[in-house]
Amino acid sequence: MEKQRLSELLQERNRPSPSNLAPGETIYLLSREFLNLWKRFIRCPTTKARPHSIVNAVLLCPHQKLLCVPGSDDERLLLVWPSEWELIKEMFSVDVPIKVSGHEGPEAFLAEPDLSDAERRLLVLGTGIAQDENSTVCGHHF
């Protein structure tokens, strides 16, 4: 049943984009770690455990700011439609819902929780996401 209800998510087809959001329109972020575990379960339900919860906290810094720029090529996340998010919430517990809403103004979208300062700077510079060991997040080196 899960497979049919969320087939486009499982196949990663028809994914939303923050750059195409109308003001007030909302999409959600999902940890790719969860998606990978869930896909393994769907493929081999007799040998793989079904994940019980979505841990989106891995996408946040210690200050609870978003570490990923939605719509970037960051492999840690996947964007989902509101209808998919509602189904996901019915099937799994979620530690931190992360939503992205279209916005009028200099920023095309707003994230909730907000982007970390480092990610906001990268978004302004148009460089995507920092992934080397010298990058900083919320002013801290990782």
Residue pairs with C-beta under 8 A, 6 or more apart in sequence:
2 38
2 42
2 91
3 10
3 42
5 87
6 84
6 87
6 88
8 14
8 84
9 35
9 78
9 80
9 84
10 38
10 39
10 42
12 78
15 78
15 79
15 80
16 27
16 79
16 80
16 81
17 71
17 79
18 27
18 70
18 71
18 79
18 100
18 102
18 108
18 109
19 71
19 108
19 109
21 27
21 100
21 101
21 102
21 103
21 108
21 109
22 102
23 102
23 103
23 104
24 101
24 102
25 101
25 102
26 82
26 99
26 100
26 101
26 102
27 70
27 79
27 80
27 81
27 82
27 85
27 99
27 100
28 79
28 80
28 81
28 82
28 84
28 85
28 97
28 98
28 99
28 100
29 56
29 59
29 66
29 68
29 70
29 77
29 78
29 79
29 80
29 98
29 99
29 100
30 54
30 56
30 77
30 78
30 79
30 80
30 85
30 88
31 54
31 55
31 56
31 58
31 59
31 76
31 77
31 78
32 75
32 76
32 77
32 78
33 55
33 58
33 76
34 51
34 54
34 55
34 56
34 92
35 78
37 48
37 51
38 50
38 51
40 48
41 48
41 49
41 50
41 51
51 92
52 92
52 93
53 92
53 93
53 94
53 95
54 88
54 92
54 93
54 94
54 95
55 95
56 94
56 95
56 96
56 97
56 98
57 95
57 96
58 76
59 66
59 67
59 68
59 76
59 77
59 96
59 98
60 66
60 67
60 96
60 113
61 67
61 116
61 137
61 138
61 140
62 138
62 140
63 116
63 138
64 96
64 113
65 113
65 114
65 115
65 116
65 117
65 119
65 137
65 138
66 98
66 111
66 113
66 114
66 115
66 116
66 119
67 76
67 116
67 119
67 129
67 137
68 74
68 76
68 77
68 119
68 129
69 115
69 119
69 122
69 123
69 128
69 129
70 77
70 79
70 100
70 109
70 111
71 79
71 109
72 128
72 129
73 128
73 129
74 128
74 129
79 100
80 88
85 97
88 94
89 97
96 113
98 111
98 112
98 113
99 111
99 112
100 109
100 110
100 111
100 112
101 109
101 110
101 112
102 108
102 109
103 109
103 110
114 120
115 123
116 137
116 138
117 138
117 139
118 130
118 135
118 136
118 137
118 138
118 139
119 129
119 130
119 137
122 128
122 129
122 130
130 136
130 137
133 142
134 141
135 141
135 142
136 142
